[in-house]
Amino acid sequence: MEAKLQQDRCTQNDYVELFAGSARSLHWLCYTLTGDSELAKKVLEASLEQSLKGADRVFRDWMVSWARRQIIKACAQILRPWMLAADHEPYLVFPRKSNALNLSHLDAVLIQPSEVLQERLLQLDSLHRLVLVLRAIEGYSRRETSLLLNIDDRLCEWIYLRAVEAIQDRHCAEEIYHMAGLRDESGCDLARAGD
């Protein structure tokens, strides 16, 4: 039984292969969370190093989620979202459309090509971006997200709703421009920018 359990555990080589084989998606996650390419590179290196230290304690089936969690934890340590959360009002006012948020619109945003999605997410401040990525993309619950980011549970939900609202508003505005063939302030043809 012990030999079987040991076979199911990761090795350091497994993690090296995972980080090499999934470099693009892991870098996407790092860059999206940090908003800084140099910082994303450092987080990836630190996360690989941390994963290698604990490789033999992780089951192979959990290896990918463990690596992604290491990245998220490293980003949270660097960005310190609990410091940003202190700037938010102590009396939360839920977004104007909190009861009417259309999650199918959020799904439409989330299925965009990764570069487009990343561009939209990077327009959010880091706290809203972290919460939205953890909840909507990584699949963490409100409670798990609040614990990972060391923020209040209710504040986490409020931030999530605000982030969803912001990203949906931006997506809807871009669709309207696209359908009308309009240009943005810089003169860029928005109908072609989305293609």
N, C-alpha and C positions, 0 to 999 in steps of 0.2 A: 504494500500500500504506500509506504514512504517513498519507494522508488518511482511509483506512478505519479505521485504528487510532485516529485522533483523534476520529472520529465515535462510536466505541464507548466513549469516555471520558466520565466524568461532568462536569457543569458545576456551578457553585455553585447555580444555579437548581434543578437536579435534587435536590440535597440539601435545599434549602429546602422543595421540594415533598414530598420523602420524609418529613422531620421533621413537616411539617404534616399530611400524609395518614396517617401512622403514629403520630401523637402518643399515642394511647391505649396501643398495644402497647409503644411505646418507654418511656413513663412507667411502665407496669406493670413492665417489666424494671428500670428505675432504682429504683423504689420497693421492689421485691422485694429487690434487692441491698443497698440502703442501709438500708431500714427507716425512712426519714425523708423526709417529703414535701417539705420545704424543700430538703434536700440533693439529693433526686432532681431537683427543678427546676433546681438549679444544675448538676448533672451533665449534664442534657439540654442546657442552654445551652452548657456547655463542650464537649460532644461535637459539637454542631452547628458551633460555631466551629472546632474542630479538623478536622472533616470538610470544611468550606469551604476551609480552608487547603490541603488535599491533594486537593481534588475532581478536578482534572485528571489525577491519577495513578491513579485508580481506574476500572476498567471498569464500565460500567452494570450488567452481570450480577452484579457483586460488591457493588454499592452498599449493599444492605440488610445483608448480612453485615458489611461494613466499618463501617457506622454502629453496628451492635450491638456489634461488637468495640471501637469507640471508647468506647462506654458502659461496657462491662465493664472496659476498661483504666482509665478514669477512676474507676470505683467501687473498683477494686483499689488505685489510688494513694491514694484518700481513706481507705479502710478498713484498708489495710496488713495484709493477711492473714498475711504472713510474721511480723509481730510477734505475732499471735495464735497462730500455729503453734508459736512458741517455748514457749508455756505447756503444750503437750501433752507427755506423757511421752516421754522419749527411747527407751524400750523399749515398742514398740507391742504392745498386746494387742488382737487383732482382736475385733470384736463377737461376742457369744455365739452368734449365729445366722449367722455369715458364710458357712457352707457351705449354709445353708438359706434364704437370702434369696430370697423369691419375687418375681421381677421382674414377674410379672403383677399382683401387689398394687401394686407401684409404678406400673405402667401405670394401674391403677384410680384411684390417687391423682392421677396427672398429667392424667387426662381430666376431672377435676372442673371445674366452672365456674371461671373465672379468679379470681374474688373468693375462693372457697373455698380454692383452691390457694394463693393468695397469703397468706391468713390462716394456713394450715398452715406455709408456708415461713417466715413471719415469727416463728413460735414457736421456730425454730432459732436458735442463735447465728450471728453474721455469717459466721464461717469455714465452718461446716457448710452454711449457706445458699448462700454463694458457690460452693462445690464442687458441691453438688447441682444448682444451677441451671445451672452450666456443663456438667456431665456429662450430666444427665438431660434438661434442657430445650433447651439450646443445642447439644448434640451434640458437645462437645469430648471428645477422648480424655483418658485419665489424664495422659499426658505433656504434652499441650497445656495442660491445666488447671494442672498443677504449674508449668509455665513461665510462664503468665500471672499466676499468683498468687505466684510466686517461693517455692514450698514444695517440700519433698522429695517425690519421686515416690511412695515407699511411704507417706509420711504422707498424701498426697493420696488414695490408695486407702483407707486406714484411715478418714479423715474421711468419704469418700463412703459407705463401708459403714455407719458410725455414723449418718450423716444419713438414709440409706435406712431403716435399722432404726427410727430415731426417728419418721420420718414414717409408716412402715407401722404401727407400734404405735399411734400416735395415730389413724390411719384405722380400724384394726380395732376399737379401743375405741369410736369414734364409731358404727361400724356396729352393734356390740352394743347400745349405748344406743338407737340408732334402732329396731332390731328389737324391743327390749323396751319402747319408749315411755317410757324413763326420763328423769329430769331430771338436769342437772349440779348442781354445788355452788351455783351462783347461783340455782337454781330455774328456769332456762330449760329449756323442753321440748326435749330434744335431738332428738326425733323430728321436730319442726317446724323446728328450726334448720337441719337439713340439706336441707329441702325447698325 
